[in-house]
Amino acid sequence: MTRYRIAVCDDEPSELEDIVQSVKRYDVHGDFDIENYTDGAVLLSDLQLKKNFFDLLLLDIEMPSNGFQYQVAEDRRSSFLA
């Protein structure tokens, strides 16, 4: 049986729980492993250090210092300098 790893990242605990519950409703075969993050920088660090891999990322894009905005900006800056 294939397992699917899903990361859910939201800085609002109630929103995070709502999203997780929505995802669980689709997990009719029990194939989803869901990991919660309230800090985008922690998720980004885990991904960069290869501590975790995920098949799907569900992200709140409006988080203070979420790490992903910084990484996108750095990637764009690096591509212009290369």
Secondary structure as a PSIPRED ss2 file (coil, helix, strand):
# PSIPRED VFORMAT (PSIPRED V4.0)

   1 M C   1.000  0.000  0.000
   2 T C   1.000  0.000  0.000
   3 R C   1.000  0.000  0.000
   4 Y E   0.000  0.000  1.000
   5 R E   0.000  0.000  1.000
   6 I E   0.000  0.000  1.000
   7 A E   0.000  0.000  1.000
   8 V E   0.000  0.000  1.000
   9 C E   0.000  0.000  1.000
  10 D C   1.000  0.000  0.000
  11 D C   1.000  0.000  0.000
  12 E C   1.000  0.000  0.000
  13 P H   0.000  1.000  0.000
  14 S H   0.000  1.000  0.000
  15 E H   0.000  1.000  0.000
  16 L H   0.000  1.000  0.000
  17 E H   0.000  1.000  0.000
  18 D H   0.000  1.000  0.000
  19 I H   0.000  1.000  0.000
  20 V H   0.000  1.000  0.000
  21 Q H   0.000  1.000  0.000
  22 S H   0.000  1.000  0.000
  23 V H   0.000  1.000  0.000
  24 K H   0.000  1.000  0.000
  25 R H   0.000  1.000  0.000
  26 Y C   1.000  0.000  0.000
  27 D C   1.000  0.000  0.000
  28 V C   1.000  0.000  0.000
  29 H C   1.000  0.000  0.000
  30 G C   1.000  0.000  0.000
  31 D C   1.000  0.000  0.000
  32 F E   0.000  0.000  1.000
  33 D E   0.000  0.000  1.000
  34 I E   0.000  0.000  1.000
  35 E E   0.000  0.000  1.000
  36 N E   0.000  0.000  1.000
  37 Y E   0.000  0.000  1.000
  38 T C   1.000  0.000  0.000
  39 D C   1.000  0.000  0.000
  40 G H   0.000  1.000  0.000
  41 A H   0.000  1.000  0.000
  42 V H   0.000  1.000  0.000
  43 L H   0.000  1.000  0.000
  44 L H   0.000  1.000  0.000
  45 S H   0.000  1.000  0.000
  46 D H   0.000  1.000  0.000
  47 L H   0.000  1.000  0.000
  48 Q H   0.000  1.000  0.000
  49 L C   1.000  0.000  0.000
  50 K C   1.000  0.000  0.000
  51 K C   1.000  0.000  0.000
  52 N C   1.000  0.000  0.000
  53 F C   1.000  0.000  0.000
  54 F C   1.000  0.000  0.000
  55 D C   1.000  0.000  0.000
  56 L E   0.000  0.000  1.000
  57 L E   0.000  0.000  1.000
  58 L E   0.000  0.000  1.000
  59 L E   0.000  0.000  1.000
  60 D C   1.000  0.000  0.000
  61 I C   1.000  0.000  0.000
  62 E C   1.000  0.000  0.000
  63 M C   1.000  0.000  0.000
  64 P C   1.000  0.000  0.000
  65 S C   1.000  0.000  0.000
  66 N C   1.000  0.000  0.000
  67 G C   1.000  0.000  0.000
  68 F H   0.000  1.000  0.000
  69 Q H   0.000  1.000  0.000
  70 Y H   0.000  1.000  0.000
  71 Q H   0.000  1.000  0.000
  72 V H   0.000  1.000  0.000
  73 A H   0.000  1.000  0.000
  74 E H   0.000  1.000  0.000
  75 D H   0.000  1.000  0.000
  76 R H   0.000  1.000  0.000
  77 R H   0.000  1.000  0.000
  78 S H   0.000  1.000  0.000
  79 S H   0.000  1.000  0.000
  80 F H   0.000  1.000  0.000
  81 L H   0.000  1.000  0.000
  82 A C   1.000  0.000  0.000
